[in-house]
Amino acid sequence: MTDIIKLTAAETAAKIASGELTAVEVTEAHLARIDAVDEKVHAFLHVDREGALAQARRVDEKRANGEKLGPLAGVPLALKDIFTTEGVPTTVGSKILEGWIPPYDATVTKRLKDADVVILGKTNMDEFAMGSSTENSAYGPTGNPWDLTRIPGGSGGGSSASLASYMAPLAIGTDTGGSIRQPAAVTGTVGVKPTYGGVSRYGMVAFSSSLDQGGPCARTVLDAALLHEVMAGHDPLDSTSIDAPVPPVVEAAKNGSVAGMRIGVVKEFRGEGYQAGVMQRFDEAVELLRELGAEVVEVSCPSFTKALAAYYLIAPSECSSNLARFDGLRYGMRKGDDGEHSAEEVTSLTREAGFGDEVKRRIMLGTYALSSGYYDAYYGSAQKVRTLITRDFEKAYEQVDVLISPTTPTTAFPIGERADDPMAMYLADLCTIPANLAGNAAMSLPCGLAPEDGLPVGLQIIAPAMKDDRLYKVGAAVEAAYLAKWGHPLLEEAPAL
C-alpha cells in the first residue's frame, strides 16, 4: 500500500494502463490510507467507498476489453465539497445543506467521470468557501499533515491535506481569493487557479461569481497539468466560460524551461508582516530562476496595496446576492415550519441556524455595501480599484512574461490563533487576491521549508489570462531544479503522520 500511495498521478495512470496495477488495487490502497489517517486529519466530509470502487472496476473492465484509457484513468481524486455530485452529499461545509443529495453533476464532476478519474469522496472546506483556514467548516477544522495543530489553509484545506497525507494523488479546489494557492503553499503541494472562465462553474456552488474559479491540486506540476487539461474547456452551460482551446499546459509541464524568459518580482509583495523564513526561501527561488537562465526584474504594481480592501467589498457583495437562494423553502435545512410561522420567519430561523458566523459576517458586509446610498461609495469604488489592478497587471506584462511572489506572508499558523481576529485571517490572502480581481492565471508550488518552524513555503507564479501554460513552464523548471538540488519534501512522510 505504501508504495502505491506514494506514486504520482502520472506514474499511477501509466501502471494501470500497462496492467502492472489495477484501478481497484489503487483505489483500495487509498481508501485504506483514508481509514488509517483521516480520523486525525479530517480531510474528508464524505468518503464514497462504493462509488469509487465501482468507478475503478469500470476502468479495469475497459482495459480488459482493449478500450483506450485516458491519461488519468483509474487515478483517485479528492473533490472539494462545493461541486455537486449526483447521488452524493454536497454540503459546502455548511449546516444549511447538511444531508442534501444533488440530482445532477457539476460540469467538473462530469468531466472527471468521463475521464475515468476515480472520485474518492468530498473534502472539508470553509463554509461556502469563506475563509483561509478551514476552521469555518460547520463540521470541524482540518489539520495540516505537517503539524496537526496548524491550519491546512483555506478554503480548500481538505483537498490540500488529502494530498499532503497521501490519501489522494489528485484533488480539486476552488479559488475566489486564494483558496487553492494558499492551502497549497502551507502544505507543500501544487495548486493552480486557471484563468477566470477557463474551467466551468456550472454546478459549483457560488460564493462570488466574478471571482470563483475551480482548479487542480496535486503533488507535482505535471500531475496538476494533467488534471487541468481534463477539467478545463468551454461549457455552454456556463455563460462566463471562455470559448477557446485549453492552453497547452501538459506540454509546458513536460518541457519546462525559463531560459530567456523575463520574470517580474512584485515590489509590493514584501516588507512588514512577511515572515523572515518565507522571504528567505522566496529570495532563494529568485536566485534559482536566474541560475536557470531567466532575466529577473523588479516590477511595481502600486494598486495591489488596495486589493485586499477592494476584495472584501466585492466578494461579500456578491455573496449576499448568491446566498439569498438559501431560504429554507427550496432545498436544504428548514427551521420553524410548524404552521405557526410565516415564510419570512421560516427563512430567518433557517438562516440563523444554518449559516456560521463568517458567512453571516460577509452577508451583512455585502448587503450594507450594496444598500441605497452606499453602493457608489463602497461597491462602486471597489470596482474602480479592480480596474486599476487589471491595468497594473497589463503594464507589468508589457515588461515581463510572468510575475512571482511569495504565495502567503507566513507559514501555516496554529488552529485558533486568528479565529477571533478576522482582519489577521484576511491577511493570509494578501498576495493571492490581485490575480482573482484581474482574472489572471496563477500557481503556487513548494520552494522549501521555513528555517524557523520547518513548515512549507510557497512560490506564487502569475501569468496573463489564457497564458496558463506559462505557469507550468516556469513551475516545472523550478520543481526540477529543486528536486536536483534538495529533493522534494513530500517524497517523505508528512511529519505529523
N, C-alpha and C positions, 0 to 999 in steps of 0.2 A: 504493500500500500504506500509506504513512504516514498519509494521510487516513482510511483505513478503520480502522486500529488505534487512532486517537485518538478515535473516536466512543464515546459512552456506549452501554450496552446498550440503553437505551430508543430512542436515535437509530438504532442498528443495526437493531433489530426493525422500526421504522417504515419504514426504507428498503427492507428486504426485503419487507415486506408491500405496499408501493407498487410494487415492481418496479424501483426505482431501483438496487438492488443484488441480486445473487443470493446465496443462502446459501453456495453453492460459492465465489464470489468472496471472501466474508467469511472463510470458513474457510481458504482458500488464503493469504490475506493474513496471518492469524495463524500459520499453520504456517510461512510464510516468515520471520516475525518470530522464531519459536522457533529456526529454523535459524540465524538471524543472531546472536542474542544469548545463547541458553541455554547455550552452551559456557562463557560467562563467569559466568552467574548460577547455573546448576544448579538451576532451579526444578522441573524435571520429572524423575521417575524413569522414566516410560514415556510416549511420545507415540504415541497410537493414530491414526496418519495415515489408514489405510484406513477404520477405523470412523467417524472424524469426517467424512470426505468422503462416505461412504455416508449418514450421517445428514443431511448438508447437501443431498445430491441428493434425498432423500425430501421435505425441506421445499420445495424448488423444484418438485418434481412436484405436491405438494399445492396450491401456489399456482397452478400452471398449470392444474390441474383445477378451480379455483374453490373449493377447500375452505377453511374458516375456519382461520386460523392463530392460535395463542396469543400472548400478549403478549411472549414471549421466543423465538418460533420462529426458528430459524436462528442464534441468538446463541451464540458459542463460550464454553466454560466449562472451567476447570481444576479437577479433582476431587482432593481430598486422598486420599492412598493408604491411607485407613483404611476406605473404603467398598467393599464387594465389588462387582465388576463382572463379569458373566458373560463368560467368554472373554478377559478382560484381566487381566494380572498384578496382584495385590494383595499388597504386602509389608509394609505398616505400618512401613516404614523399617527392617525387621529382616532379618537374615540367616536367621532361623529360618523365614521364609516366602518366601525367595527362590525365584522360579520357580513359586509356587503360582498356579493359574488357577481362580478360583471358578466353581462350576457355577450360580450364581444371582446376581441383582442385589439389592443393598440396596434398601429402600423408597425412600430418597432418590434413588438411581441410577435406579430405575424411573420415579419421578415426573418426573425431568429428561427422560428419554427420551420419556415420554408427552406432555410439554410441547414436544417438538421442539427442546429445547436441544441444541446440538452439543458433545459431550464430547471435548475435545482430547486428554486424557490424565490421568495420575495424578501428583500433585505430591509433592515431597520433604517429609519431616517428621521430627521427633524420634522415635526408635524407640518404638512403641506409644504415641505422644503424650506421652512423658515427657521434658519439657524446655522451656526458654524461649528457645532459640536456634537450633534445627535443627542444632546441632553433634552431637547424639546419634544422627543418622541413621547407619545402617550403611553408607550409600552416599556419605558425604561431606557437608560442610556446603553450605548455600545462601548466596549473597552478597546483601547489601542493595543494590538498584539505585541508592540514593543514594550509597553508598560500599561497593564490593565487598569491602573489608577488614573490614566490620562485619556483625553478625548481622541477619537479616530478621525476628527474633522467632521464637517457637516456642510450641507445637509445629508450628503451621501455617505455617512460614516459606516453604515452596514456593508455597503459594497466594497469600500476600501479595506475594511477589516477582514472581510471574507478572503480577499486576495492575499493580504499580509500574513494570514494564518493558514494559508494553503487549503481553505475549504472550497475554493474555486479558482481556476486559472484565468477566468474572464468575468467581468461584471459590467453592468450598465449603470450609469448615473445620469443626473440632470444638473445643469449649471445655469443658475439665474444671476449669481454674483460671484461665483467661485466654487460652487458646491460639488464639482468634480475635481478641480485642481487643488483646492485646499486640503481635502482628505487625502489625495494622492501624495501631497508634499509631506504631511505629518506621519504617513505610514510607509514611506519609501517605495511607493508604487508609481505607475504611469497613468495619468488621466488627461483626457483631451476634450476640450469644448470646441466642437466644429463651428464653422461659420454659421451664423443665425440663418435658419431656413435650410440648412444642409441636411438635417435629419428631421423627419416628420414629427410634429407634435400631436397628431391625431391619437386620441386615447391616452395622452399623458395629462394627468390632472393638472389644471392650470394654476399657477401662482401668479406670475407676472408675464402676461402673454407676449410683450415686446422684448422680453429678456430671456425667457426659459429656452433651454436647448439641451436635448439629450445627447449623450456622447459615450465613447468607450472607455473602460478602465481595465488595466492589465498589469502584469509584472514586467513586461518588456515592450519596447517601442514597436517591434514587428507585430506582436500579438494585438496591440491596440489598433494598428493599421488594418490588420485582417478583419477585426471586428467592425471598425469604422466602415470599411467597404461593404460589409454585409448589411449594416443597419441604415446607411445613408441613401440618398437619392430622392428624386421628385415624387411627391404624393399628391394626387388630385384631391384627396380628402382634407388636405391642409392648405388653406389659402395663402399662408406665408412660406410654403415650400418653394425652393428655388428650382426652376425647370432648366436644369443644366447638368452635364455629366459630373459624376463624382470625381474630384481631383485624384490624380494617380498616387494615392497615399501608400499603397503596398510597394510599388516600385521605388518610391522615395525611401521607404524604410529599409529596403533591401540594398539600396545603393547610397546610403547616407554619406554626405561629404559637405564640408563647409569651405573647402578651398576656393578662394576668390570671392566669397560672399562678404557683404558688408553687414555687420551686426551692430545694432544700436543698444547701448546701455542707458536705461531711462534714469535721468538725473534725479527726478523727483522721488524715486523709489529707494531711498536710503536716508540715514540720519537718525534723529531721535525716535525711539520706540522700536528700533530694529535690534534684535539680539546679536551680540558680538559674534557668536559662533555661526549664525546664519550668514552674516556678511563675510566672514572668513571663507566659508565654503563657496559662497557666490563669487567672491573675488578670485578664488582658485579656478572656478569654472570659466571665468572670463579669460584668465591666462591660458587655460587649456584650449579654448577656442582660437586664441592667437597661435598657439603651437600647431594647431591643426590647419592653419593657413587662412583663417578668416581675418578680415580687417575690422577691428573693433573701435567704434567711436562713441562718444557720449552724445546723447540726444536729449533735448529739453522739451517736455510736454507740460507747460505750466498749468493747463486746465485740469490735469489729473489730480491736483490737490483738492479740487472741488467735487471729484467723482463720488466720494462716499456720501456727501450731503445730498447730491442730486439723486443718487440711487435710492436713498432712504426716504425720498419723497415719491419717486416714480413707482418703485416696486410696491410699497404699501397702497398707493392709489389704485394700481391695477388689481392688487389682491382684494381690496374692499369691493371691487366690482365683481371679480371672478367668484369670490366665496359667497356672494349673495344667493347662489343657487342652493346652498346647503341650509334649507329652511325647515327640515323635519317633515315636509309634506310629500316629497317626491321619492326619496330613497335615503337609506342610512338610518341613523338613530332618530327616534321620535319620543319626545317627552311631553307629558301633560295632556295626551289625547284621551281624556276620560269623560268627554261630554260636558264638562264643566268649564272648559277653557276655549277661548276664541282661537281662530287660526293664527292671529298675531301673537297670542300668548304662547301657543304651542311652539311657534318659531323661536320666540325669545327664550323659553325654557330649554329647548333643544340646543340652541347655540351656547347657552350658559353652561350646560352640562357637557357638550361635545367638543367645544374649542378650548385649547390650552391658553395659558397666559400670553405667550409670544404671539400667537395668531390673533388673539383679541387686541393686543397692543398695536399690531400692524393694521388691522382693520380700522381701528379708531384713528390712527395717524392718517391713513389714506382717506377715510371719509371726511376728516377735517380738511385735508389739503384740497379735496375736490369740492368742498362746500361753497355755496354762493358767497362772494366777497373775498374768498381766499384762493380761488382757483388760479388766477393770474399771478398772484404773489408767490405761491408755492409751487404747484404743479407746473404752471406755465414757465416759471423761471428755471425750474429743474430741467425742463425740456430744452431750454436755450443753452444751458450748460452742457447738456448732452451733445448738442450741435457743435459746441466749441471743442469738446473732447474728440469728436469724429474728425474735425478739421486738424487738430493736433496730430492725430494718427496719420492723416493724409500727408501732412507736411513731413512727418518723420519718414514715411515710406518713400518720399522723393529722394532721401539720403541713404536709406538702408533697406535691406531685404527683409529682415526680421528685427524685432525688439526683444531684449531679455531683461529679466529682473529676478529677485527672489520671488518665490510664489507666495510665501507668507512672511510676516515680520519676525515670527518666533516659531520655535518647535511646538509640539503638542503640549498644551497646558493641562494641569490637573483637572479632573472632573469636579465640578462645583466651584472652581476658582472664580469664574466670571458669571456664574448663574444669576447673581443679583446685580450685575453691572452691564446692562445692555450695550452701552457705548464701548466698553472694553471688548465685548464679544464681537461687535460690528467691525472693530479694527482688524480682526483676523482676515477680512476680505479687502484690505486696503489696496493691495497690488493687483487683485484679480478683477475688480469691478469695472475698470475702464473698458476692457475688451468686450464685456457684455453690453455696455451702453452704446458701443460703436458697432456691435455685431461682428467683430473680428474673430478669427480662429486663434486658439491658444492651447498650450500644453504645459503640464508640469511633469518633470521626471526627476529621479533622485540625483543629488550631487554630493553625496557623502553624509556623514553624521556630525552633528554639532559637538565640539570637544567638551563643552560644559556638562552635557547631560547624556551624550551618546545616542541622541534621537535623530531621526531622518530630517534632512533639509531638502527642499525642492527648488529646482531651477525652472523658471517660467519662460516660455518662448511664445511670442505673439506674432502672428502673420496677418497680412491683409485678407479681407474677405475673399473667399473662393481660392485662396492660395494655401489651403490646408496641407498640401504636400510639402511645403517648406518646413512646417513643424516637424514632420517625420524625417526629412532630410537632415536637419540640424540635430534633432533628438537622437537619431540613430548614430550619427557621428560621435556625439558626446557620450552616449551609452557605451559604444565600442571602446572609446578611449578610457573610460572609467574601468571597464572590465579588464582591459590590458594593464592598467596601472595599479588598481586597488582591488579589483573584484567587486561583484555586486553584493551589497549587504543582505539582500533577500535570497541569496543562494544558500544561506544558512538559516537555521531555525529561528523564528522570531523569539527574542529573549524571554518574553513573558510566558511562553508556552513550552 
